[in-house]
């Protein structure tokens, strides 16, 4: 028994339990395996540190709770705010910057701007417990909507929008482009744009691989930060992303 107890911490350190939400092309399931641009970046970074990543996709609120309580060792696609820093160790280096945009039905004339607050005729779709960045979070507290409907995964909102159950949704631009390109949504949904058809960026928070303070140390977060910086310097980061974003090749 003593032999087994001595080796439990070693086993945990070798294989980390990582959670994230379904958000193609950043993280999604294919042939029974979790893949995606940020999934591959996280796996490669931890591999260079001598660690294996056991990655699971779960509803976002549940993923946050699991990491906060130490049921998972880390979570990615996590924005950083004061509340979350009580529970998570954040690396200095972010995984990527998230451009938050709005999506509407193609036959609707809706202009969603962060300096206008009266949207009382519209129902807005959002992901429960998702952090949209300081500027957009402040805007959402002031703006008036007919209703805000919360779901556990971004994809649910696209279905609801296409069915007319909500009027618009907010999400990251990568996930929006990926889902809108699918046959079920290709001609029915579009990103809200401004002049010259450029998507309106509502906020651009940074997303991280955040480590649970219950299980992990600040040292491992710092080491991942340095490893991620090295991956960006040596071209590995861009090579991984080019697999999912052909335009980057």
C-alpha positions in Angstrom: 0.0 0.0 0.0 2.8 2.4 0.9 4.4 1.6 -2.5 1.2 2.6 -4.3 0.7 5.8 -2.3 4.2 7.0 -3.0 3.6 6.7 -6.8 0.2 8.4 -7.0 1.6 12.0 -7.4 4.1 10.8 -10.0 1.3 9.2 -12.0 -0.8 12.4 -11.9 2.2 14.5 -13.0 2.8 12.3 -16.0 -0.7 12.5 -17.4 -2.9 15.6 -16.9 -6.6 15.7 -17.2 -7.5 18.6 -19.4 -11.1 19.9 -20.1 -12.4 22.3 -22.7 -15.7 23.0 -24.6 -16.8 22.1 -28.0 -15.7 24.9 -30.3 -14.5 23.9 -33.8 -11.9 24.4 -35.2 -10.2 25.0 -31.8 -11.5 21.8 -30.1 -13.9 19.2 -31.4 -14.3 15.4 -31.8 -13.3 13.5 -34.9 -13.3 9.7 -35.1 -13.6 9.4 -31.4 -10.7 11.7 -30.6 -10.5 15.3 -29.5 -8.7 17.3 -32.1 -8.5 21.0 -33.1 -6.0 23.9 -33.5 -5.7 24.7 -29.8 -6.0 21.0 -28.8 -2.9 20.2 -30.8 -1.0 23.2 -29.4 -1.8 22.2 -25.9 -0.8 18.6 -26.5 2.5 19.5 -28.1 3.3 22.0 -25.4 2.7 19.5 -22.6 4.5 16.8 -24.6 7.6 19.0 -24.7 7.4 19.2 -20.9 7.3 15.4 -20.6 3.5 15.3 -19.9 0.6 13.6 -21.6 -2.7 15.3 -22.0 -6.0 13.5 -21.5 -8.4 16.0 -23.1 -12.1 15.8 -22.7 -14.9 18.1 -24.2 -17.6 19.0 -21.7 -20.1 21.9 -21.3 -18.2 25.0 -20.4 -19.7 25.7 -17.0 -19.0 22.1 -16.0 -15.4 22.4 -17.3 -14.8 25.5 -15.2 -16.2 23.8 -12.1 -14.2 20.6 -12.6 -10.9 22.6 -12.8 -11.8 24.9 -9.9 -12.5 21.8 -7.7 -9.4 19.9 -8.9 -11.5 17.2 -10.8 -9.5 18.4 -13.8 -5.9 19.6 -13.8 -6.3 22.3 -16.4 -8.7 24.0 -18.8 -8.1 25.7 -22.1 -9.9 28.5 -24.0 -10.1 30.1 -20.6 -10.2 33.9 -20.4 -8.6 35.6 -17.5 -10.3 37.8 -14.9 -10.0 38.5 -11.2 -12.5 35.9 -10.1 -10.8 33.1 -12.1 -7.4 34.0 -10.9 -8.5 32.9 -7.4 -8.8 29.3 -8.7 -6.4 29.0 -11.6 -2.7 29.5 -12.3 -2.4 31.4 -15.6 0.7 31.2 -17.9 2.1 34.5 -19.0 1.8 33.5 -22.6 -1.8 33.2 -24.0 -2.8 30.4 -26.4 -4.4 33.0 -28.8 -6.4 36.2 -28.9 -10.1 35.7 -29.2 -12.0 38.0 -31.6 -15.6 38.1 -30.3 -18.3 38.8 -32.9 -22.0 38.5 -33.4 -24.0 36.3 -35.8 -27.5 36.8 -37.2 -29.8 35.3 -39.8 -28.9 36.4 -43.4 -32.4 37.8 -44.0 -32.4 40.0 -40.9 -31.1 43.6 -40.8 -29.4 43.8 -37.4 -26.4 46.0 -36.5 -24.9 45.1 -33.2 -22.5 47.8 -31.9 -20.8 48.0 -28.5 -21.7 51.8 -28.2 -25.5 51.2 -28.5 -27.5 49.8 -25.6 -31.1 49.5 -26.8 -31.7 46.0 -28.1 -35.0 45.4 -26.4 -36.5 43.9 -29.6 -33.9 41.1 -29.8 -33.1 37.9 -27.9 -29.4 37.3 -27.5 -27.8 33.8 -27.4 -24.7 33.3 -25.1 -22.7 30.5 -23.7 -23.2 30.0 -20.0 -20.2 31.2 -17.8 -18.1 32.2 -20.9 -15.9 35.3 -20.4 -16.2 37.7 -23.3 -13.5 40.2 -22.3 -13.7 43.3 -20.1 -15.2 45.7 -22.7 -17.9 43.3 -23.9 -18.7 42.2 -20.3 -19.2 45.8 -19.3 -21.4 46.4 -22.4 -23.6 43.4 -21.7 -24.3 44.7 -18.1 -25.6 48.0 -19.5 -27.3 46.9 -22.7 -31.0 46.0 -22.7 -32.2 43.0 -24.5 -35.6 41.4 -24.8 -34.0 38.3 -23.3 -30.6 36.6 -22.9 -30.6 32.9 -23.4 -27.8 30.8 -22.1 -26.6 27.4 -23.4 -23.8 25.1 -22.5 -22.1 24.9 -25.9 -21.7 27.4 -28.8 -23.2 25.0 -31.4 -26.5 25.0 -29.6 -26.9 28.7 -30.2 -26.3 28.3 -34.0 -29.1 25.8 -34.2 -31.4 28.1 -32.1 -30.6 31.0 -34.3 -31.3 29.1 -37.6 -34.6 28.0 -36.1 -35.6 31.6 -35.2 -35.6 30.9 -31.5 -33.1 33.7 -30.9 -32.2 36.8 -33.0 -28.4 36.8 -32.7 -25.6 35.2 -30.8 -22.1 36.1 -29.7 -19.1 33.8 -30.0 -15.5 33.8 -31.2 -14.9 34.4 -34.9 -13.1 31.1 -35.6 -16.0 29.0 -34.3 -18.5 31.2 -36.2 -16.7 30.8 -39.5 -16.4 27.0 -39.0 -20.0 26.4 -38.1 -21.5 28.8 -40.7 -19.5 27.0 -43.4 -21.4 23.7 -42.7 -24.3 22.8 -45.1 -27.0 23.3 -42.4 -26.0 26.9 -41.8 -24.2 28.0 -45.0 -27.0 30.1 -46.5 -29.0 30.9 -43.4 -26.5 32.6 -41.0 -23.8 35.3 -41.3 -21.4 37.3 -39.2 -22.6 40.8 -38.5 -20.2 43.2 -40.4 -19.5 46.9 -40.6 -18.1 49.0 -43.4 -16.5 47.1 -46.3 -18.1 43.9 -44.9 -15.5 43.6 -42.1 -16.7 41.6 -39.1 -17.4 43.9 -36.1 -15.0 42.9 -33.3 -16.9 43.4 -30.0 -13.9 42.5 -27.9 -10.6 40.6 -28.2 -9.7 38.9 -24.9 -6.8 36.4 -24.6 -7.4 32.7 -24.0 -5.1 30.5 -21.9 -4.4 27.0 -20.7 -5.2 27.6 -17.1 -4.1 25.2 -14.3 -6.1 24.3 -11.3 -4.6 25.6 -8.0 -6.0 22.5 -6.3 -3.7 20.2 -8.2 -1.0 22.2 -10.0 1.7 24.7 -9.1 2.5 28.1 -10.5 5.8 26.5 -11.7 4.1 24.3 -14.2 2.1 27.3 -15.6 5.3 29.2 -16.0 7.0 26.3 -17.7 4.1 25.9 -20.1 4.3 29.6 -20.8 8.0 29.3 -21.8 7.3 26.2 -23.8 4.5 28.0 -25.7 6.8 31.0 -26.4 9.4 28.6 -27.8 6.7 26.9 -30.1 5.8 30.3 -31.5 9.4 31.2 -32.1 10.4 27.9 -33.8 7.4 27.9 -36.1 5.6 24.9 -34.5 2.6 27.0 -33.5 2.0 28.3 -37.0 2.5 24.9 -38.5 -0.2 23.4 -36.2 -2.6 26.3 -37.0 -2.0 26.0 -40.7 -3.5 22.4 -40.5 -6.8 24.0 -39.5 -6.5 27.3 -41.2 -5.2 26.7 -44.8 -4.9 30.4 -45.4 -2.0 30.5 -42.9 0.1 28.2 -45.1 
